[in-house]
Amino acid sequence: MTQVPNWQLNRPMEYPYEERRPRRQVAYVFDTNKCIACQTCTFACKTTWTSGKGQETMFWNNVETKPYGFYPTAWDVNILDLLGSQSWKGDKYAGKTVFEAAPPGERVLGYQPDELDYAHANLGEDDAAGLVDKGAYFTGIHPVWMFYLARICNHCTFPACVAACPRKAVYKRDEDGVVLVDQTRCRGYRECVKACPYKKVFFNLVTRVSEKCIGCYPRLEQGLQPRCVESCIGKIRMQGWLSKPAEPRQDNPIDYLVHVRKVALPLYPQYGTEPNVYYIPPVHVPRDFLVQLFGPGVDEAIRVYRTAKDDEKLLGAMLLFGNTPIILERYDVRDGQAIGYDGKGDEVIRVPLTEPIYVRPYRDDAHQTFRHNTS
Amino acid sequence: MRKTLLLLVAGALILAVDASADADLVTRNVAVSDSVLAAMDPFASFWDAAAPAEVVAIGQAVTTPSLLDVPPVALEVRGVHNGRWIALRIAWPDSTRDASVEVSRFSDQVAVQWPVSLDPGVSPFMGTPHDPKGRVHIVHWKAIWQDDIDHGYQDVQTLHPHFWSDLYYGVDSRGTPTRDHTVLLRQRVGHGAGVLPRPLRH
């Protein structure tokens, strides 16, 4: 084990390999407040990449209902139980990561899910956080809550799958940070399946090797955002490139949301893998639960999120979500519009900060009829 | 239940099992037919002429992930050759037959490592890196591969017989005899068996 700096933990941590950040890192921001669990992302991914035999219960992208929905069943609570106490001292993690808590003779703390754990995606989705008492009524705070958590591979900076593979069949690409399983080198030992704390590496019983989300890298190479991002009808997602922690760019929308305003947070940062999917936390969920999921930055993230309506630069970054399939590498806000630019610096999208309102006369003289507002 | 496996390696005659100092593991030159098929009968009388050697499974702590807690399994190994091919018969006690492709289950398997050269300095730990004389061959048998040979490729419908309409978890074929071996040993004594003809190349 060597010491590597993990900015999400605010401390160095143990990892089997030296720190080697890619030239650029694929990263995503998901706004959980906007997700309606329509599963369009899930099926965009499914029909693109996992429609084959042996992939029947495999979802590289899934949307689960928290707190009791899981895929695979109980994935996160299992790891949390294994990991033991996970306390933070301020913004510094005081517990152990999955690497530091590895049992003797292993590189990562993990567990192997059972086949049945994959059989029922989002088992538990109908269970809210508690029962509604007889006579209860809404007072402005939801005593019973749930929210939707969309999940893909986090293309971690310190991937547990890479750490665990005894054959070095799992690797992280230098050009974009995408983590891949070499299908010809993998022998199906399933150490990566066991190690990934997010359970986003899957064993294919037909090929008998493991596979995972590939970040739609053929699209990334063409400057296009992944299928799950492009297809999201709730426009909750943006994919871009995250700069190194010490080099954030104010005009990079992903950097701005993650590094500058810290409104988007990593999922279970205490695992220690430095995941690169960042979530804007749901505003209505109890803070203790959110701190467990997203770390100690939750309160500040929600506070900042609530100011977005009065903060043009922040609002502009968020309004660029889902409005173009092209990867935005730079953005600007001016004249009441958010403007996105591609990698060549060309303008590719322009979104108004406030939707224009058009008022049409009730009477349509041209067609000799009346207009009705049926929406 | 006792599991018996037959490994047949044709084409060369180098045998230096890791326990090379163990004289019992040196193969005997037996007079059998040149036919490879002759060696595929694990109950042929010539096996009695080969002295059995016991290889006890030990833990692996050389690299991670290690396997330290190993049940005390002893493998009985018999080896024969006729100057052109080598055959090993390996047997071990096993109360279950594991050949599933489920994500959380692993197949019965065994492997034999062969040095390519007779150089005594070849590392027993999968050879000596960057040394042409330090190369090894590893002959690997898995029960699931044996099922592929015996019954066709073990596929989704093997695990889920009603696959064409749904996977129907909870009514799978686990425990049913749909994937049993039909090779010689089972017919005779009810054991699982495997035959792995694989050429040994320099």
Contacts between the chains, C-beta under 8 A, distances in Angstrom:
chain1	res1	chain2	res2	distance
A	53	B	155	7.2
A	53	B	156	5.6
A	54	B	155	8.0
A	54	B	156	6.0
A	56	B	156	6.8
A	56	B	167	6.1
A	57	B	167	7.2
A	104	B	66	7.8
A	104	B	68	7.5
A	105	B	61	6.7
A	105	B	64	6.0
A	105	B	65	6.3
A	105	B	66	3.4
A	105	B	67	7.6
A	105	B	68	5.7
A	106	B	64	5.9
A	106	B	65	4.9
A	106	B	66	7.3
A	107	B	64	5.1
A	107	B	65	6.9
A	112	B	103	7.3
A	112	B	104	5.2
A	113	B	103	6.7
A	113	B	104	6.5
A	114	B	102	7.9
A	114	B	103	7.4
A	114	B	104	4.6
A	115	B	102	4.4
A	115	B	103	5.1
A	115	B	104	5.9
A	115	B	105	7.9
A	116	B	169	6.1
A	118	B	103	7.1
A	119	B	167	7.1
A	119	B	169	4.5
A	120	B	169	7.8
A	164	B	65	7.4
A	166	B	63	6.9
A	166	B	64	7.1
A	166	B	65	6.5
A	190	B	103	6.8
A	191	B	65	6.1
A	193	B	103	6.6
A	202	B	103	7.7
A	203	B	103	4.3
A	205	B	101	4.0
A	205	B	102	7.0
A	205	B	103	7.2
A	205	B	156	6.5
A	205	B	159	6.6
A	206	B	155	6.2
A	206	B	156	6.3
A	208	B	101	6.4
A	208	B	144	7.9
